[in-house]
Amino acid sequence: MSTEVLQERLSQDRKLSNRPSFLEKGKALLDKAKQASFEIALSQVFAFLAKSSDKNYSRLISLMEKYSDSPQQKVTLQWLHHYVSPGQPGAAYLNHVLGSLHPNVRKRYLAGFIGNLLFRGTDNVLIQEQTESEMGCSPKLVVISPTDACNYRCIGCYADAYGRYNHLPEEVVQRVIDECKELGVRYFVISGGEPFVWKPLLSILERNSDCTFQVYTNGSKIDKAMAKRLVELGNVCPCISVEGFKEETDARRGRGAWDAVIEAWTNLREAGGIYGFSATATSQNYLTITSDEFFDEMIKHGVHYGWYFIYIPTGAKPDMDLFLGPVQRNEFRARIVHQRSTKPLLAGDFWNDGCLTDGCLAGGRHYFHINAKGDVEPCVFSHFTVDSIYNTSVRQVLASPFFRELRDRTEEETRKNRLAPCNIIDHPHILREAVIRHQARPSHEGADTIITTLFPVLAELGQEYERLTQTIFETEYKPWYELFQGKVRVSEPVREKTKEKSRS
């Protein structure tokens, strides 16, 4: 049966039912078998590389290249070739990752994550194309906040605005995961609240062993027994929140918070688990959390990777003094680029890595968020909703006019500068107009201030940041971006440019 005929049969069958077709189920089983075989082979390569010389990392990249076919995948692998080349920190970083992880974690999380990422563009292509055709998007991950409950009271926490009494039932979370799997999504981020106070968490992780999970946590619940259990599961990576060092972390999160982080990292390290850090940049700490000393501290504690976010003014009375101004944000961006080019630790920048992600991910383009009330939001930081997961399927959510407008307008209006990709803080008129047009409601009291009282300030700051970074995008990032779009043949190693060392 030709690809064209199979695609037509899938389309006809889909029109008759909202459930997956027989052919889709068969194709999904085949995809799963192929993915499993790839993950087993990849985990064996990891085991070999953990005990071999640095030169063999090119073998790993060559293996992954055989399973990649999209421009984005290929350029990412080109970047990896440069990252592990002599004089770069990649070999030391991979030595740490592969050498420190329990074999079960290498097999389930590391190989699973890479397999899920790469197979979306290959064997799963028919289902992906069907999703793209029906809804105009094909998400790669979903963020679920199953509870608002938390044992901390962090200053300025966006999740705190929802209240602390909302919880999603386990069966609802499982239904969402099942529906996402039908769309080819096998990577899930669990946020909160504090996910480890949600009792069904470990059950969800265990029941979905074919998926990989990242959990944002304060780390206080990860004792030795929990660390051992997470390694036994193997498919989960806790990312523990810090604000800098002990002084900064305890000041925002409460006395003893830093010590709890160190204890959790120690327990995970001794068990052979994978773990990361999460840091939110404010005007008060952005220099600290991008300093040489901070990266060295993370490396000392064996952290495997990190995520950076920017403080977003949410709620009825946000503190705009904590929000990064355009010059501060650009310095924050440049310092992260420098650090991951020189230190053996990878860190992602949620707002300023728009070139690497090909723009904004929100609105289902590549991800969306379900909060503990069941409200479906375009982004973890965009607290507006038109649908509830209690009475709406994932497919219906992705096809909603609200999500469609956010995806289409953001993609169109931010293409000229991917360093300013956000419809919340870079182009807030997009969010504001979509909310008004589709009558989206705030997810909690005070959420609307970001498009009302704060809108003029955010719009001005966003325009200034776009002007500030336009030349940087055109000179330092545009070749990379064009490679991602397949407009330029890959012939030279892809790298991020760092003209000079940022001061720490």
N, C-alpha and C positions, 0 to 999 in steps of 0.2 A: 504494500500500500504506500503510495507516494505521500510526501509531507503535505502537499496541497489537499489531497483527498482526506487525509487524517485531520487536518485543520478544519475542513468543511464539516466533517462528521462531528467533531467536537463542538463546533459552533451550532449545528443543528440540534444536537443533543442538549446543549445548554439552554436553548430556547424552550425546550419542553419541560425543563425542571431547574429549580434553583440549587439542587444538590449536585455534587460531582458526578459526571457521567461514568459509565462503565469503562470507556476507553481511558478517561482521565485517571480512574483508580488504577487501571493496569499500568498506565504510563508512570504514575506516581510510585508504584511498587518497584518497577524497573529502575527508576531514578534512585530510589532508596538503596537498592542492591548495589548499584554502581557507586553511589556515594560511599556506602559502607566499605566496599573493597578499596576505594581510594584512600579512605581514612585509615584503614589497616596498613596499607602500604606506606602512607605518610608517617604513621606512628613508628613504623619500623625504621624508616629513614631517620627520624628524630633520635631514636635510640642509638643508631650508628653514629650520627653526628655528635651526640653528647660525649662520645669517647674517642673522637677522631680529631684531625687537624683542622685549622680554620679554612684551609683551601677547599675542603669538601662542601662548604656552604653553597658553592655554585651548583653542586649536584642537586641540592634541595630546590634551588630556584629553577633549574632546568626541568625538574620533575613537575613543578607547578605550572611551568610554561606549556607543557603538553596538554594541560587541562584548562587552559585559558583561551578565550577567543575574542573578548571584547577589548576595545582600545583602553578602557580604564584599567582592566586587569593587566594588560601587557605593559602599560606605562608604570604601574605600581611595581611590577617585577623588574623593570628597567631601573627604577629607583633603588630597589633592593640590591641589584648588582653593584650599584655605586656605593650603597651603604655598607656592604661587606668587603669593599675593596681595600687594599693596603692604605693605611693612614686614616681610615674612617672608623667610627666606633662600633660598627655593626657586628663585627666578629666577636668582640668582647661582650656585647649585649647578648647575642645568641648563645654564646658559651654559658652565660649566666642562666638564661631562660631554660635551655635544654638540660643543663647540668643540675639544676636545682629542683626540677619538677618530678614528682612521682610518676612512674610509667602510666598509671591510670589517668592522670591529668593530661599528660602528653597525648594520650590516645583519644580521650573523650572531649576535652576542651580545646586543646591546641589544634589537633588534627581535625576535630569536628568543626571548629570555627572556620578554618581555611577551606575545608571541604564544602561547608554550607555556602561560603562566600563565592567560591569558584564555580560550583555546580549550578548556581542560579543562572549563569549565562551559557551553559552548555546543554546537558541532558534535560534540564528542566525548562528548556526554551519554549516549548509549545504552551505549557501552562502559564509561563511568564508573559508570553505574547497575548494569550487569551485575557489575562488580567489587565494588561496594558490597553488592549482593545476595548474592553468593557468599561473600565473606570478611568482610563487616562493616566494610570500610574502603576507601579509595581514595587511596593514597599519591601525593604530589605530587613527591617527590624521593627519591633513594636515595644514601646515602653508602657509598663503596667505598674500602677501604684495601688497595691491591693489593700492598703490601710493608711489612714492618717495618724494612727496612734504612734507615739514616740516617747522614749524615756528621757529625751533631752529637750531643752527649750532654747534653741539656738537663735541668736539675735538676727532678725532679717530673713529668716527661712521662708522661701516662697510657699512651701507645703503647709506651713503653720496657718496660712490664711484660710485654708479649707475648714479648719476645726480639727478635733482629735477623736471623733466618734464614728467616722465612716469606715466601713470595711466591705470588701467584695467577697461574696461567698466563693468557696473553692470551686464549685461546679460552674460558676460563671467564668472564672479565670480559665478553667480547663476548656470550656466551650470556645472562648476567644482564641486560645492557643490552637485548638483543633481547626478552627476556621482559617487562621493564619497559615497553618501548615498546608491547607488546600491551595493557598496562593503562593506557596513556595517559601514562606518565611519560617526559618528555624533558629533565628537569633532573637532573644528577648532580654530586655533590660528591666529589672525589677527595682522600683524606687519606692518612695513613701513620703511621709512617715518613715518609720524604721522597719524594714521588711522582716527582720528576724523576730519581731514581736507578733507577726502574723503567723499563727500556728500551722496553717496548711503549707507553708513555704517548702519544707523539705519533701513533703508528699508530691507537690507539683514538680519539683526538680527530678525526683525519682521516676515519676510516671512518664516524663518526657525526656527519656535518655537519648533520644535522637535529636535533641535540640541543645544549644549552648545558651548559658545565662550569665549575665553580668548583674551584680547586685550592689547598689549604692547603699552604704551602711555607715553607722558611726563606729562600728567595730566592737561595741561594748558587750555583745552577746557571743562573741567568738572566743570561747574558752578552748582548752585542749581537746575536749570531747567533740565540740562542734567542728573544730578544724579537722580532726580525724574523719568525721562524718562527711564533710565537704569533699575531702580527698577521695573517700570511698565512692561518692557519687561521681566525681571527676569532671562534671560538665558545667561547673560554676566558678566564676571569678568574683570575689568580693572586692569592691573599690571603696576604700575607707576614706572618709572626709577629714581633711585637715585645713587649717587656715594659715599655716606657716609652721613655726616651731611651737614649743610648749606655751610660751607666753601668748601668742596670737590665738592658738587653738583653744586654750582654756578661757581666754577672755570672751570668745564668742559662744563656746559650747559648754562651758562650765568647768569648775575645778576638777581635775583628774581626767579630763577628756583625752589629753595627749598621752598620758600613761596608759590609758585603755587602748589607744591606737597601737602603741608600741607592743603591748602585750598580745594583741590580736595578730599583728604581723609576725611576732616571734612564734606564736602557736602555729600559724599557717606555714611559716618557713620550716619549722621542725617537722611538720607533717608532710612536707613536699607539695604544698598547695600553691596555686597561682593567685596573686593578689596585686592590687594596684592602689593608687591614691587618687583622690578627687579634691580639687581646690577651686574655690570661688574667688575671683579677683575683685578687689575693691580698690578705691583710691588710697586706702591705708596700707594694703599688704601686697600689691601687685609686684613691687620690686623685690620683696622678700621671697615670694613663692616662685620667682624666676631667677633667683641668684645661684651662683656656683655653690654656695654653702647649702642651699635647700636641695639641689640635685644631688650633691654629695651625701647629704643625710638620707635621702631616699635610697640611693645606691647602697649605703652602709647597712640599711635594714632589709636589703634584698628585694625591694619593690620591683615588679616586673614591667609595669607601665603606669601611665597616669592620664587623667583628663582634667582640662582646665575649662572653667566656665566664667562668665562675667556676671557680676551682681546686676540683677534686673529689678527695677523699682515696681514691685507689685503690692497690691493691697491698698487699704484706705489711706495710710500715712507712711508711704515709703520715704527712705532717707536718700535724697538725691545727692547729698554730699559724698555718698559711698560709690556713686556711679562713675565709671571711668570716662574722663573727657577724651576728645579725639586724639590729642597728642599722647596722653597716657595709654590709651588703647593701642595706638600704633607702636609705642615702645614695648608694651606688653607682648604684642605679636612678634616683634623682631627678636626679643630676648628668648622666646620659646624656640623660634627657628634656630637661633644660635646654639642653644643648649642641646637640642636633639641632634645637631650636627657635630657636636664635640663630646658629648657625654654618652656613656653606654646605657641610656634609658630613653625609651620612646614615650613621648607625651603628645596627646592630641589637644587641639585648641578648638572647642566647639563653635566659636563664632568666627574666628579668623582663619580657619582652614578651608574656606569656601572653594578655593582652587582645587584642593585635593578631593573634595566631595562633589565637585561640579555644581556648587551652589547650595541653596537652602534645601534641607531635607524634609521640611514640615508639610503638613496637610496631606500626608500619605504619599507624597512623592517618593520618599524613601523611608519615612517613619511617621507615627502619630502616637498620641498619649491617651491612656484611659485612666482617669483618676479614681479614687476610692469610692466616690459616689456613683460611679458608672458613667459619668460624663465623658464623652469623647472629645478631646481637644487637639487642635492641629499641631501643638508643640507643648512640651513640658512647661514652657515659660509663657505660653499664650493661653490665658485662662478664659476662653470663650467656647461655647458649645451650642450645637443645634440638635445633637443626637445623644441618646442614652444607650449604652450597650445592653441594657436590660430588655429593650424592645426593638433593637436594630442589629442587623448582622454586620459583620466587618465589611462585606461587599457593599452593602447599602451605605455605610459610613464613607467609604472611599469614593463612591459615586455621587455623594451629596454636592449640590451646587456651591455650598460654602467652601468645602475643601477644593473643589475644582477651580474656583476663582482664585483662591490663595495660591495654588500650585501654578496656574497659568500666568497670572500677573507677576508673581515673584520671579518666575523663570525668565519672563520677557524683560522685565525692568531691571534686573540685576546682572544680566549677561555681560554688560559692558565693564563691570568691575566686580569680580567674585570675592574681593576682599571686603565688600560691603553687601553681603547676601541676605540680610535679615529683614523680614517685614514687620518686626517689632521695634527695633531700635535704629535700623538704617533707612528703611522706607516705611515708616509707620502709617502713611496714608493708605497703603495697600490693605493693612489689617483693619484700619478704621472704616474704610469704605466697604469692605467685605462684611464686617460685623453689622453695619447699618443696613446694607442691602438685603442680607439674608436673615436679619433679625436674630442674630446669635445672642445668646444671653450670657452674662458673666457667670463663671463657675462658682464664684463666692463673692461676698460683699466687698466692694472696693476694687474689684478686678478691672472695672471700666475706667478707672482713673488714668490708665496708660493710654487710652484713646480720647480722653476728655481733658482734664486739667493738666496732665503732663504732656499732652500731644504737642503743643507748640515748642516746648523745650526739646523734646526728643527729635522732632522734625529738624530743628536747627542744628543740633549736634550731629544728626545723621548726615545731613548735607555737608557739613564741615569735614566729617570723617571720610566721606566719599571723595571729596576734592583732595584731601590730604593723601589718600592712597591711590588715586588714579594713575599717577605716573609710576608709582611702585609696581602696580599691577601690570602696566604695559611693558615695563622694562625688566622686571625681575620674575614675574609670574606668568606673563602671557604665553611665552613659549611652552611652558608646562601645560597650561590650560589648552592650548591648541593641540598639543599631543593627546590630551585626554579626549578631545573631540575627533581625533583621527585625521586632522587636517595637515599634519606634518609627519613625515616618515621618521620613525624612531631610529636615529643613527648615533647619537651621542648619549652618554649616561645622563639620566634625568636626576637633577639635584635641586635642592633649594639654595638660593643664593644668599650668602652672608658676606657682605662687603667688608665688614670689620667686626671685631669682637665687641659685643655689648658689655658695658660695664656692669659688674655685679654689685 
